[in-house]
Amino acid sequence: MNIVFLSPHFPPSVAMFCIRLREAGATVLGLADAPYESLRPELRAALSEYYRVDDMHDRDALIRALGYFTHRYGKIDRIDLEVEPLPPVVDYDTAIENPELVHGAFRDSNLAGEFLVPPDDELRAIFESEAHVVTETFVQNRYLPVPMEARGIVVRAASMSGVAEEAGFAYKDLSAVVEVLARADISRPVVSLTPIGNIKG
């Protein structure tokens, strides 16, 4: 079986698929714009061959690469792409008004998330009626109307552990913390916020 992985180095977890498929007897071929030397050693060992192009958006270059693979290895059985680049929605207003949904199968808006809170006067009255109020300042540095990859944002870190420690699932379950505070009559839940990303400064 001949399998072509487009950008087999990204995200890093794709390398394991390449390694396991090679162990299962498949011919694993890589096609990307990254220098071959930048690939992890175990990924390089899993690839029967690697074809580098200057631009992954150059359709003709990709067709030439696949033609080369077909000529050398025979029929391509599968082409695997973990992240398919999507056209970016360039600003907030366009994201909201654009009828074409980036992730239409999962949500009915191009807005990644929004905070639903009571009107100002109602919210102020709630806070004023409480014995204890904990304040927290949130700074939103950018809008997130489309996925990171569609806007050309790539996560680079010295280690996977550095990325993993900022993943959402690495944090405490705040609902449990809130429940304890409420049961102890220290505070009363007012607004529930859903995080949409982590930014490490």
Residue, then its C-alpha position, 0 to 999 in steps of 0.5 A: m500500500n502506498i500512502v502519501f502524507l502531506s506535511p507529515h511533520f504537522p501536527p507532531s502526532v502524525a509522525m506516529f501514524c507514519i511510523r506504525l504504517r511503515e511497521a505494518g508494511a506500507t510504503v509511506l511517502g512524505l510531501a511538504d515544504a519543510p526541509y528534510e533535515s528538520l523532520r524528527p529522526e524517527l519520522r525520516a526513518a519511517l518515510s520511504e521517500y520525502y519530496r520537498v516543494d517550495d509552497m504547499h499551495d502550489r497546485d502544479a508542484l503538488i501534482r508533479a510530486l504525486g506524479y513522481f511518486t506514482h512513477r516510482y512506486g506505482k498507484i497511490d492508495r491514499i493521500d492523508l492530510e491532517v490539517e487542510p488549509l482554509p481561506p481566512v476570514v480577515d476581520y471580525d465583521t466579515a466573519i460574522e456577516n459571511p454566509e460561508l461557514v468555516h466549520g458549518a458541520f459544527r457551529d452555525s456561526n464563524l464566531a468561535g465564542e461569545f460571553l453571555v452575561p446579564p444586562d449591566d444594571e442587573l449584573r451590577a445589582i447581583f454583585e452589590s447584593e453579594a457579601h464577597v465578590v472575586t474579580e478577574t480581568f480578562v484580556q482578549n488580544r485577538y478575535l478567533p473567528v476561524p481556526m489557527e491554521a487557516r490564518g497561518i498561525v503555527v505553534r512552535a515550542a521548545s518541547m511538547s511538554g511546554v505545549a501540553e501544559e497550556a492545553g485546556f485539559a491540563y487545568k483544574d476543573l473550575s466547575a468543581v472549584v466553583e461548586v465547593l465555594a458555593r457549598a461553603d457559602i463563600s460565593r454564588p455562581v453568577v456567570s459561566l464562561t467557556p474558555i476558547g484558548n490559552i495564551k501564554g505571555 
